[in-house]
Structure formats: C-alpha cells, structure tokens
C-alpha cells in the first residue's frame, strides 16, 4: 500500500481529484433533487389550502343565501 502512496508517476492526485469531483457532483445532485421535491410538496400544500379556502367561502355564501 505504501508503494501506491509513494507513486511518483502522479496518479494519486488526479485520482483523488476525480473522486472529489464525483462526490461533490453526487452531493449537488441529491441536494437539487431534494429541493425540487420540497418545492413540489410546498406548491401542492399551498394549492390545497387555497382550494379549501374557496370551498369554505362557497359553503358560507350558500348558507348566507339560504338564510335570506
């Protein structure tokens, strides 16, 4: 193992940089996927809240029209 570490051909640095690049890209991809999923759930929540508010308003308007 020490022979690989003492390799003077310069293979270890590019290999380490390649590994770092792969790890960083996978981390960024995972973070981007999480953000996308979170935004989707957030927009669905807002949409459902707005739909619920509209249904409650419609129900209240019908109740008010029936009382008159």
Helices and strands as residue ranges (DSSP letters): H 2-5, H 11-67
